[in-house]
Amino acid sequence: MGKVLIILIFLGILVSLGSALFHMVKGGRRTDATAKALTIRISLSVGLFILLFILYALGVIEPHGVRP
């Protein structure tokens, strides 16, 4: 369940980033839409970072790879 939630949040980050890019390229006077999309992206990124720490502390996910 934890891994699925991580993937969904990551996809949300990518969608928000794409939305910001669309609004930025589209131009016009809608800079508020770009700022809102980037604010959502940053919020999701910080939330994902915190969620990763919580899931690691609970033992739901474990790091793999080179360990000292």
CNS distance restraints for C-alpha pairs under 8 A (distance, minus, plus):
assign (resid   1 and name CA) (resid   5 and name CA) 6.35 0.50 0.50
assign (resid   2 and name CA) (resid   6 and name CA) 6.29 0.50 0.50
assign (resid   2 and name CA) (resid  55 and name CA) 7.21 0.50 0.50
assign (resid   2 and name CA) (resid  60 and name CA) 6.86 0.50 0.50
assign (resid   2 and name CA) (resid  61 and name CA) 7.46 0.50 0.50
assign (resid   3 and name CA) (resid   7 and name CA) 6.28 0.50 0.50
assign (resid   3 and name CA) (resid  61 and name CA) 7.85 0.50 0.50
assign (resid   4 and name CA) (resid   8 and name CA) 6.19 0.50 0.50
assign (resid   5 and name CA) (resid   9 and name CA) 6.19 0.50 0.50
assign (resid   6 and name CA) (resid  10 and name CA) 6.14 0.50 0.50
assign (resid   6 and name CA) (resid  48 and name CA) 6.93 0.50 0.50
assign (resid   6 and name CA) (resid  52 and name CA) 7.95 0.50 0.50
assign (resid   7 and name CA) (resid  11 and name CA) 6.14 0.50 0.50
assign (resid   8 and name CA) (resid  12 and name CA) 6.21 0.50 0.50
assign (resid   9 and name CA) (resid  13 and name CA) 6.27 0.50 0.50
assign (resid   9 and name CA) (resid  44 and name CA) 6.76 0.50 0.50
assign (resid   9 and name CA) (resid  48 and name CA) 6.77 0.50 0.50
assign (resid  10 and name CA) (resid  14 and name CA) 6.39 0.50 0.50
assign (resid  10 and name CA) (resid  45 and name CA) 7.89 0.50 0.50
assign (resid  10 and name CA) (resid  48 and name CA) 7.75 0.50 0.50
assign (resid  11 and name CA) (resid  15 and name CA) 6.18 0.50 0.50
assign (resid  12 and name CA) (resid  16 and name CA) 6.11 0.50 0.50
assign (resid  12 and name CA) (resid  41 and name CA) 7.78 0.50 0.50
assign (resid  12 and name CA) (resid  44 and name CA) 7.52 0.50 0.50
assign (resid  13 and name CA) (resid  17 and name CA) 6.14 0.50 0.50
assign (resid  13 and name CA) (resid  40 and name CA) 7.88 0.50 0.50
assign (resid  13 and name CA) (resid  41 and name CA) 5.16 0.50 0.50
assign (resid  13 and name CA) (resid  44 and name CA) 6.21 0.50 0.50
assign (resid  13 and name CA) (resid  45 and name CA) 6.84 0.50 0.50
assign (resid  14 and name CA) (resid  18 and name CA) 6.12 0.50 0.50
assign (resid  14 and name CA) (resid  41 and name CA) 7.90 0.50 0.50
assign (resid  15 and name CA) (resid  19 and name CA) 6.12 0.50 0.50
assign (resid  16 and name CA) (resid  20 and name CA) 6.23 0.50 0.50
assign (resid  16 and name CA) (resid  37 and name CA) 5.46 0.50 0.50
assign (resid  16 and name CA) (resid  38 and name CA) 6.84 0.50 0.50
assign (resid  16 and name CA) (resid  40 and name CA) 6.72 0.50 0.50
assign (resid  16 and name CA) (resid  41 and name CA) 5.55 0.50 0.50
assign (resid  17 and name CA) (resid  21 and name CA) 6.24 0.50 0.50
assign (resid  17 and name CA) (resid  37 and name CA) 6.88 0.50 0.50
assign (resid  17 and name CA) (resid  38 and name CA) 6.61 0.50 0.50
assign (resid  17 and name CA) (resid  41 and name CA) 6.38 0.50 0.50
assign (resid  18 and name CA) (resid  22 and name CA) 6.13 0.50 0.50
assign (resid  19 and name CA) (resid  23 and name CA) 6.26 0.50 0.50
assign (resid  19 and name CA) (resid  34 and name CA) 7.55 0.50 0.50
assign (resid  19 and name CA) (resid  37 and name CA) 6.37 0.50 0.50
assign (resid  20 and name CA) (resid  24 and name CA) 6.04 0.50 0.50
assign (resid  20 and name CA) (resid  33 and name CA) 7.35 0.50 0.50
assign (resid  20 and name CA) (resid  34 and name CA) 4.71 0.50 0.50
assign (resid  20 and name CA) (resid  35 and name CA) 7.46 0.50 0.50
assign (resid  20 and name CA) (resid  37 and name CA) 5.19 0.50 0.50
assign (resid  20 and name CA) (resid  38 and name CA) 6.10 0.50 0.50
assign (resid  21 and name CA) (resid  25 and name CA) 6.05 0.50 0.50
assign (resid  21 and name CA) (resid  34 and name CA) 7.52 0.50 0.50
assign (resid  22 and name CA) (resid  26 and name CA) 5.87 0.50 0.50
assign (resid  23 and name CA) (resid  27 and name CA) 6.21 0.50 0.50
assign (resid  23 and name CA) (resid  30 and name CA) 7.27 0.50 0.50
assign (resid  23 and name CA) (resid  31 and name CA) 7.51 0.50 0.50
assign (resid  23 and name CA) (resid  33 and name CA) 6.61 0.50 0.50
assign (resid  23 and name CA) (resid  34 and name CA) 5.51 0.50 0.50
assign (resid  24 and name CA) (resid  31 and name CA) 7.35 0.50 0.50
assign (resid  24 and name CA) (resid  34 and name CA) 6.15 0.50 0.50
assign (resid  27 and name CA) (resid  31 and name CA) 7.71 0.50 0.50
assign (resid  30 and name CA) (resid  34 and name CA) 7.13 0.50 0.50
assign (resid  31 and name CA) (resid  35 and name CA) 6.27 0.50 0.50
assign (resid  32 and name CA) (resid  36 and name CA) 6.01 0.50 0.50
assign (resid  33 and name CA) (resid  37 and name CA) 6.17 0.50 0.50
assign (resid  34 and name CA) (resid  38 and name CA) 6.21 0.50 0.50
assign (resid  35 and name CA) (resid  39 and name CA) 6.02 0.50 0.50
assign (resid  36 and name CA) (resid  40 and name CA) 6.23 0.50 0.50
assign (resid  37 and name CA) (resid  41 and name CA) 6.27 0.50 0.50
assign (resid  38 and name CA) (resid  42 and name CA) 6.18 0.50 0.50
assign (resid  39 and name CA) (resid  43 and name CA) 6.13 0.50 0.50
assign (resid  40 and name CA) (resid  44 and name CA) 6.10 0.50 0.50
assign (resid  41 and name CA) (resid  45 and name CA) 6.10 0.50 0.50
assign (resid  42 and name CA) (resid  46 and name CA) 6.17 0.50 0.50
assign (resid  43 and name CA) (resid  47 and name CA) 6.03 0.50 0.50
assign (resid  44 and name CA) (resid  48 and name CA) 5.97 0.50 0.50
assign (resid  45 and name CA) (resid  49 and name CA) 6.21 0.50 0.50
assign (resid  46 and name CA) (resid  50 and name CA) 6.27 0.50 0.50
assign (resid  47 and name CA) (resid  51 and name CA) 6.04 0.50 0.50
assign (resid  48 and name CA) (resid  52 and name CA) 6.10 0.50 0.50
assign (resid  49 and name CA) (resid  53 and name CA) 6.54 0.50 0.50
assign (resid  50 and name CA) (resid  54 and name CA) 6.30 0.50 0.50
assign (resid  51 and name CA) (resid  55 and name CA) 6.03 0.50 0.50
assign (resid  52 and name CA) (resid  56 and name CA) 6.03 0.50 0.50
assign (resid  53 and name CA) (resid  57 and name CA) 6.10 0.50 0.50
assign (resid  54 and name CA) (resid  58 and name CA) 6.18 0.50 0.50
assign (resid  55 and name CA) (resid  59 and name CA) 6.15 0.50 0.50
assign (resid  55 and name CA) (resid  60 and name CA) 5.18 0.50 0.50
assign (resid  55 and name CA) (resid  61 and name CA) 5.86 0.50 0.50
assign (resid  56 and name CA) (resid  60 and name CA) 6.00 0.50 0.50
assign (resid  56 and name CA) (resid  61 and name CA) 5.21 0.50 0.50
assign (resid  56 and name CA) (resid  62 and name CA) 6.16 0.50 0.50
